[in-house]
Amino acid sequence: MYNLIQKTIDLGEGRSITIETGKLAKQADGSVVVKMGRTMLLATVVSAKEAREDVDFMPLSVEYKEKYASLGRYPGGFLKREARPNDYEILVSRLVDRALRPLFPDDFHAETFVNVQLISADSDIMPDALAGLAASAALSVSDIPFHGPISEARVARVEGEFVINPTFTQLESADIDIMVAATLENVMMVEGEMDEVSEQEMLEAIKVAHEAIKLQCIAQTELAEELKIVKREYCHETNDEELRKRIQTDLYDQVYEIAKSQKSKHERSEAFKAAEAAYVEKLQAENEEEEVNVKLVAKYFHDEVEKKAVRNLILDEGMRLDGRKTDQIRPIWSEVDYLPAAHGSAIFTRGETQSLTTVTLGTKLDEKVIDQVLIQGKEKFVLHYNFLPFSTGDARPYRGVGRREVGHGNLAYRALKGMIPQGEENPYAIRVVSDILESNGSSSMATVCAGTLALMDAGIKMKKPVSGIAMGLITDSNKFAVLSDILGDEDHLGDMDFKVTGTVDGITACQMDIKIEGLSYEIMNKALDQAKEGRMHILGEMMKTISEPRAEMKPHTPRIVQITIPKEMIGAVIGPGGKVIQDIQEKTGATITITQEGETGIVDIFAEDKDAIDAALQRVNGITEVPEVNKVYQGKVKSIVAFGAFVEILPGKEGLLHISEIEWRRLEKVEEVLKEGDDVEVKVIEVDKRNGKLKLSRKALLPRPEKKDKPKPEGGEEKK
């Protein structure tokens, strides 16, 4: 029926990962099931036998999907079925894609689809750390050409010790959380967040992850060897070696001079296009009878001329496209409070990259609801990144958020979230939105810088400001150059995109993608050291604009007052069917939210003006306050009886003001002094311990009359 083959990888401490193939999805080109505990991932890969016509790139599609049934849960929503990928699934898909894509042959252009599904889940095992292994294993047992295997591993530092593929519980106390992808020999991708760690600590974490990955790569190789996998033959390109050499000979010097001219992004692009177009015209004039293969000319122009010219300019002369040195940062200017109606705003511009970022403050009602298969809850801080077409001069419509925007936004979110105050220091829900208005390299890092400035402009008491920088790499077999603050062309034509964010005291997030099959720790170490210098420079420029959070929030920023109440008083504030809290909100204009945390209730009162907050706060305090003996209250007479009056001293709390406690003189009727609806100041003189009934006094607040002397009888002496 099936031929099951398994490999087991020992993680130590009684944990292991099992890879099996030959049982499920056998019609795919490759399929595996990866198991760790009760968590199981099914990975499949299918590749077309031939490339589509005129495709000269690798059309790879990676999809990660979590099934709600894997944990015995129903999907949310009206349809009760899995819908489009959520942000988390997109981020995991990107992690796998970025690790796999550089390892397909350059001339392999067949459409390839990698699908990874979570089919069984353990509530404390993080499946994203296994997705890269599953995808690579499926490729390894297929006949699809692939220069792997690779694997991914999450490494966390928990209480000073590194842990491979930690649990959700362990991760809560970790100060380093990174995902690393690597082959047996080289690190390919790094992404993660840290609690202000040093460059050396981060490198150590990467090395620990790589050692674990090596074992996973060996297991995949053994699996493929046992199956006697033979990779398919293919021919997806038609080349003209004579044309390739001619283009390189005829155009290299001209293109090198354009690269060296220090033109702006668009001027340089137009100059490259003009050189290519003129050469096509020249070829057409020389061969009027034959059609010039324009696409082949474009390919050779890009690969053999433009790419080599830009790279050689940097390696040979240490000169970049805009004339900078390798470690030089582009000019920076920034501004805060640019948008007068926003709660916080900032413009951050570095060279030809610009972010306009806003901060909006809301209540608990505005918090993001998370309903994933393994993660449920709420998020107070969110960051959204929008890459607008006009930022690069593209004439196309904006069709909404794509995968790239989700990924870039997540990196900036991870960079900043550790510096956002928590608990009582920050009762607000915070939304940061970065709109990229100009782009020529490292717009995600501009988002980090603009986000920091906008948060401080909004008056959010950030622990420390954060800056970010993107590092690049140009290398050949003999030498290399690490580039600070890369341009878009340097990213496109280079070998590395390494983004690092942090405070003055350490790294908060990083993301590294490698486009070559090898990167030494020497280069990585140099890139991190150079990145630190760049980050400090950028942070210094930011501090010239605003050096600390504003002491006060903007006048138009809604205010939140947060108080705690006993757990047993939550019901009294809400009232039957929400009647009490709705009445308070309607009459005061404030918004009130209540959440229970342990034995206390957290009450947030949110309003546009102070009067509304004060009125709502008075009502809530009145409901939750416990009357105290000897304390004076301003009450209202609710009803009158023969023996006294019932006075409401707090909302819903009445006490008896006995007729004898109204005044020092003897009263025949209560109505001699009080009537229903009167405001009266009273003092609590007793709280009955058995039933909580209150005894009040008015006369205790009045001056006691002086005693009058009795008159002496006639005749002199008083009778005995």
N, C-alpha and C positions, 0 to 999 in steps of 0.2 A: 504493500500500500504506500509506504514511504520509507525513505532511507535517512534516518535522523542522525546528524553528526553534531557533536557538542564540544565546546572548549570552555574551560573554567579559569577565571582570573582571580587569584587570591588577593584581597585588599587588606588582610590582616584583621585581628580582633574579631575573628569569626565571621567576617563579611566576605562575600564573593560575588563576582559577576559571571553569568553564564551566557555564552553565545550559542545558539542552535540554528541549524538550517536543514531544509529537506522535508519539513512537515507542513508549513503553511505557505500559501501564495506561490505555488511552484511554477505558475505560468509567467510570472514576472522574470525579467532577466536575472534578478538576484533578490533574495529575500532572507531575512534573519529575524529571530526573536531574541531580544536581549533581556535577561532577567536579573533583578537584584532584590532579594527578599520577595515580597508579593508584588513588586512592580515589574511590569512587562511592557516592552515596546516592540511593536512590529514595524520593521523597516523594509520597504520595497524600492527597487529601482528598475526603470524601464527606459531604454534608449532606442530611438528610431534607427533603422538599419542604414538609412541614407540621410544626408543633410538636405534641407530645403534649398532650392535654387537661390543663388546670390547671398547666402548666409555666410558671413566671414567672421563670426564670433561664436562663443560657446553659449547656446541657448539652454541654460540650466535652470530648472525650477525646483525649489526645495520647499516642502510643506510639512509643518509639524502640527498635529491635531490631537487634542485631548478629548477622550470619550467620557461623558458623564457617567455612563454605566460602569466605567472602570473602578469607580469608588461607590457604586450603588446609589448614585444621585440622579434626580430628575433635572433636566435642563430648565432654566427659567424661561420667561417669555410666553407669549400666547401660543406659539406652535409647539412648544415642548420638544424641540429637537435642536441638535447642534446647528449653529448658524455660521456666519462668516467668521474668519479667525479674529480672536481678540488680540489686544496689544501684546500680551504675554506670548501667545503662540507665534505672532509675527516676529518677536524678538528672538525666540528660540530658533525659528526658521532661518533668520539672518545669521545667527551664530554658526549654524551648520553650513550654510551656503558659503560664508566667508572663509571657512576652513577648507572646503572641498574645491572651490572654483579654481584656485591657482594650480591645482595638481592634475587637471585634465590637459592632454596634449594640446599645444597651440593650434594644431591643424585639425583638431577634432571638432566638428560643428554640428553633430546630430543632436536633435532635441532630446534632452535627458530629464527625466522626472524622478525625483527622490521624494518619497512619502514616508513619514515617521508618525506612527499612531500610538498613543498611550492606551493600551487595551486592558491593563489591570494596574491598580495603584495602591500603594501603601501611604497612608496619610502623613508619615514622617520621612519618607524618602523622596528626594528631589529628582524628578525624572529628566529635567533638562540637561543634567550632567551626563546622561547616558545617550542622548539623542545623536551626538556626533559619532560616537562609537557604533551605534546601530546603523547609521547611514553609511559609514565607511565599510562596515562589515558586509552590508548588502552589495556594495560596489566590488568588494574583494572577492565575493563568491560568484560574481557575474563575469561575462566576457567583455564588459565595457572597458575600454582603455582608461587607465587611471594610475597616476604615479603615487599611489598611496602604499600602504594604508595610513590613515591618520586616526587619532582619537581625541576626545575632549575630556577634561577632568576639572572638577571644581575643587579648589583648595581654599580652606579657611583657616585662620589662626584663632584658636579658641583657648583662652587662658594661657597664652604663650606657646601652645603646641600646634603644629600644622596638622590638619585633618583632611584626607582626600574624600571627596564626595560626602560632605557632612549632612546631617539631618536638618530638617527645618528647626528643630529645637536647638541644636548646637549653633546654628547660624545666628540665632538671636543674640548670642554673647560674643560673636566674632568681631575682630577689628580689621580683618582682611577677608574679602570675599571676591575671588577672581575665577573666571573660567579661562582655561588655557587649552588651545588646540595645537597639536604637534604631530610630526611624523616621528619615525624612530630616531632620526638625526637632528631635526630642526623644529624650532617653535614657529608656528604659522599665524597664530592669532591669540590675542589676550584681551579680555574685557572684564572690568569689575570695579568695585568700590572699596575704599579703605578709610580708616579713621585717622587721617593725617599721619601716615607712615612715611618712613624714609625711602629713598630710592633703593638702597641696599636691601631693605626688608622686602620690598616688592620683588626684586630680582631673586631673592632667596625663595619666595613663594612660587615663582615661575619654575625654578629649578626643581622644587619638590614635586610640582605637578607633572613636569616632563618625565621624571623618573617613573611615576605611576603610569604615564601614557605609554612608555616604552614597552611595558609588559602587555598592554592591551594591543599594541601594534604587532607584537610577536605572535600573540594568540590568533590574530586575523591572518597573518601570513601562514601559520601552520594549518589553519582551516582551509585556506585556498589550496595549499599544497596537497592536503589530504583529498580534496575534491578534484585535483589535477586540472585546475582552471587554465584555459588557454584564451588569451585575449583576442578579440576579433580583429581582422584586418579591415582597413578602411582607406578611402582616398577621397577627401572632401575638398581638396584644393587643386586648382590648375595653375601652375606657375610658369613664368617666363623668365628664366635666369638671365638671359641677355638683356631684357628690359630692366630687370632689377639692377644689374650692374651699371647700365647706361644712366638710369635715373640717379643713382648714387654718385656717379662721376660728374654728371652734368649739373646737378642741383645742390650738392652738399655745401660748397663754398658760399653760394648765394643764400641758402637757408641759414647757415652758420652766422652770416653777417646780420640777417634779420633777427635771429635770436640774441645777438650781441647788441642790438640797436637800442635796447631799453625802452621800447615802445610800450604804450598801455596795452591792457589785455585785448581790447577790441581792435586797436591799430595793428597789433602783432598778428592777431588772427586773420585780419583782412590781408595783411602782407603775405602770410603763408598761403592763403587761398589764391591770391593773385599769382604767386609764383607757380603754383600747381596748375591753375587754369591756363596760364601762358604756355606752360610746357605741353599741356594737352593740345593746344592749338598748333604748336610747333610740330608735334608728332602727326597731327592730322594733315597738316600741310605737306609733310614729307611723304605721307602714304594716303593719297587721296582716294585710292581704290579700296582701301580696307578701313573698317571701323576701328577706332582706337578703343581698347578695353579701359574705359575710364575708371572702373572700380579697381582694376589691378594697378593702375597708375596711382590711385589714391592710397591703396594699401602700401605700396612700396615707398611712396612719398612719406607716409606717416612713420612706417617702421624703419626704413633704411636711411632716411634723410632727416626729417624733423626730430624724431626721437633721439637719434644718435648725435645730432648737432647740439641739442639742448643739454644732453648728458655730458658730452665731451667738453662743452663750454664750462660746465661746473667742475668736472674732474681735472681738466688741464689748466684752466685759468682761474678757478675759484670764483667765477663770476656767474651770477644768476640772471634770469630773464629781465628782472627789473633793476639790475645793477648792484644789488646788495651782496654783502659778504655772506658766507654760509650761516653765521650765527647772528645775523642782523635782523631786527624786528622792523616791520613796516611802520610808518608814521601812524600815531594813534590820536584820535580826539573823541571826547565823549561829553555828554550833557545829560543832566537829570531834570525832572519836572517839566519836560517838553510838552506833555499833554496835560493841560490844566484841570480837566475833569476826571482824569484817572486817579486812582488811589496812590499809584506810584508809576513812574515811567522813566525810561532812559534810552539814549541813543549811544551805541558803541560802534565806532568806525575804526577799522585797522586796514590801511591800504585801500583796496577796492572791495572790502567786505564790510557790510553794515547790518546791524540788527536794531530794530525798534522794538523795545520790550515793555510790556505793561504788567502791573501787578493789580489784582482785584482781590479784595478781602470780603469774605462771606461768613456765614454761620455754619453750625453743624448740619443744617439742612442742605448746604451746598457741597458737603464732602462727597468725594467720589466713592461710589459703591462698587466693591470688588466681589464678583461672583464667578470665580473660576472653579475648575474641578477640585483642586487641592487648596485653594486659597480663597477665603471669604473674609469680608470685613469692610472697613472704610479707610480712606486715605485723605488726610487733611491738606497735604501739599501736592499739587499737580503742576506739571510744566508741559506746555504744548509748543511745538516748533512748526512753523509754516514756511515752506520754501516757495516763494512766489516766482512765476516764470519771468516777469520783467526784471528780476534781480540779475539775470544773466543776459538780458536783452532778447529773450526768446519770445517770438510772436505766436503764442499758443494759449489756450484757455487753462484756467486753474480748475482741476477736476477733484479737488479735495486731497485729503491726506493719503500719502503713499507709504510704502514700507520704509523707505529711506528716512522720511520725516519722523516716523515712529521711532526708528533707531537713534537718530540724532537727538530727538527730544529726550529719550530715555537716558542717553549719556549725560546731557546737561542736568537732568533731574537728579541722577545719582551723584553728580559733582556737588550739587547745592544742598541736597536734602539733609545731610549730616550737620549743616550749619544753621538749620532752621530751628528756633527755640521750640520746646515742647511743653506740654502741660499748662500750668497756670501762667507761664511766661508768654504763651501765645494761644489765646482762645479762638483765634480766627482760622477759618479755612482759607488757604492761599492758592490762587491760580496765577501762574506766570505764563505769559504768551509772548513768544519771540517771533516776529515777522521779519524775515530776511529780505531787505530792500536792495542790497547789492551783494554779489557773491563772486569772489575770486580766491577761494581757498579758506577752509577752516571756519565755516559759518556756525558750526556747533560750538566751537570755542568762543566765538563772538557772543553766542547766546549765553554762555556761562558768565562772561564778563558783564554783559548788559543786564542779565538777571540779577547779579550781585548789586549793581548800581541801582536798579529799579526797586529792589527789596529795601535797600537802605533809604532810598527816597521816600518809600511808603511808611517808614518808621518801624519796620520789622527789626527787632533787636537781634540781628544775626550774630552768631558766636564770633565769626571771623569772616572777612571778605575772601572770595574765591576768584582766581583767574585761571585761564586755560590757554594752551598752546598746542599747535599741531606740528609735529616733526616729520621730516621726510628723509629719504635716503637715496643716493645714487651710488651704484657700485659696479665694478667689473672684477675681473679675476685678480687684479693687482692692487687696486686702491678703492677707497670709498670716501664719500662726503656726506655728513649728517647736516641736514638743512633745518633751520629754525623758521617757524611761521611760514609754512609752504603756500605757494600759489596753487591755483587750480591746475595749471599745466604741469607743475612739479609733482602734484599728486598723481595726475593721469599718466605722466611719462616716467615717474620714478618707481622705486622698488618697495617703498614702505609708507604707511600713513599711521603715525603714532601720536595719539592725542593724550595729553596729560593735564589734569587739573589739580589745583591744590591751594592751600593757604600758605602763610609764611612758615608754618610749622610742619607741613607734610602734604602728601598726595591724598586726594579724596576720591579720584576716579581716573580710569585710563581705558583706552581702546587702541589696540594695535592690529593692523592688517599687513601681512607680508605678501608681496606679489612674486617673490622669488622662492626657490626651494631651500634656501639656507640663510640663517641670520645668526651670527656668533654672539655670545654673551658680551664680548668686547664691544661690539657695535651697539648692542642694546644698552650697555652701561654708559657709553659715551652719549647716546641719545638722551638718556634720562638726566645725566648731569647737565647737558646743554639745555634741556627742556626746563630744568630748574632755574637756570640763569634767565631764560626767556620769560618764565612765569613771574619771576620777581620784578623784572623790568616792566612787564605789562601791569602788574599790580600797582607798582609805583605810579604809573601814568593814570590809572583809575583813581587812586587816592587824591590826585590833584583836583578831581572833580567833586568827590564827596568822600570823606575819610572815615566816617562813622555813621550809623543810622541816625536819622533825625530824632531829636528829643521828643517831638510830638508828631502825631499823625496829621494829615491834611485836615483842615476844618470840615471838608465835605465827606470825610471818611466816616462811615457808620461806626459807632462805638459798641463794644461788648463789655459788659460787666459779668464776671463769673463768681458765683457763690456756691458753697456746699451746704447741703441740708441733710438731716438724718434720713436714712433709707425709708423709714416708716412714714415720713412726711411727703414722699413723692406723690402718693395717691391723693393726699389732701390738696396739693397744688394743682394736680390735673383735674380732679373732681370727677363726678360720675359722668361717663361718656365724654370727658374733656370739657365739661361745662365751665368749670372754674377758670382754667387756663385760657380758654377761648374768650371768656368775658374780660379777663385782664388784657389780652392782646387787642381786643376790639376797643376798649375804653382808653387804653394808653397809647396805642399805635406802635408798641414794641413787639418784637418777635421773641418768643421764649422757647428754648429747647431744654429737655431734661434727659440725662442719661444716668444710669446707675453704674457705679464703679465700686465693687466690694460692698462695704456697709454704708456708703454715702451716695447721695445724689448730687450730680453736677448740674447746676442751673446756669444757662447762658442767656443773658438778656441783651438783645441786639436792637438798636434803634438809630435813627438819623440824628436825633438831638438829645441833649442831656435831660430835659424835662420829662420826656417819654420814658427814659431809662429810670429816672428817679421815681416816677409814679408807679412803674411796674415793680421796681425793687421794693417799694414800700408795701405794695400788695402782697408780694411773695414773702417778704419778711414777716408781715402780719400773720400770714397763714402758718408759717413754720415756727414762729417764735413761741417759746414756752413761757407763760406768765410767771413772774418772779415775785415773791413776797417782798413787800416794802418798796416795790417799784411803782412809779406814778405813770398812769396812762391817760390819754385823751380818748374818752369813750362817747358813745351815743346811747341815749335812752331808747330801748327797743319796746319795752312794755311796762305798764304800771299796775301793781296789785296793791291790795289793802295794806300789806306789811312791808312794802318797799318798791324798788324799781329794778328791773333787769337791764344791765348796761353792757353793751358790746364794746370790749376794750381792744380786741383784735378781730380780724375777719373770722367769723364763725365761733368766737369765744366770748361767752357772756358770763357775767358774775352778778350776784345779788348785792344790791346796795340797800341794806335794811333801813327802814324808816328812822331807826335810832342812830344811823350812821350818816344821815344827810346833813344835819346841823347839830350844833351843841344844844340848842333849845328844843323843847319837846314839841313835836308836830302832831296835829290831829290827822292831817291828810298829806300824802306825798305831794299832791297837786299844789300845795302852798308854795312849793319851791320848784318842782320839776314837772315837765309834761313830755309826752312821747315826741321823739325827734330832737330833743335838746342835746347839745354837746355839753359834756360835763367831764371835769378832771377828777379822777379818782385814784385811790391807792389800794393796792392789793394787800389785805391784812392777814389773809389765811388761804391756803390751798388744802382742801381736804385730801389726805393721802389715800383714802379708800376709793373715792370716786372722782377726784380731780375738781370738784366744785369750788368756785371762787367766792370769797367774801370780800366785799369792797367797802371803802369808806371815803366819804367826801369830807366829813367834819375833821378827819385827821390832817387835812390840808388847810383848815381854817384856823385862825388864831383862837385860842381858848379864852372865853370871857373871864374877866376878873371876878372873884367872889365878892359879893357885897356883905359888909358887916351887919349883923343883926342889931336892931335898935334896943337900947337899955330900957327897962321898965321904970315907971315913975317911982320916986322914993329913993333913988340912989342905987343901992347894990342890986346886983342881979340875983334873982331867986335861985336857990339851989333845988 
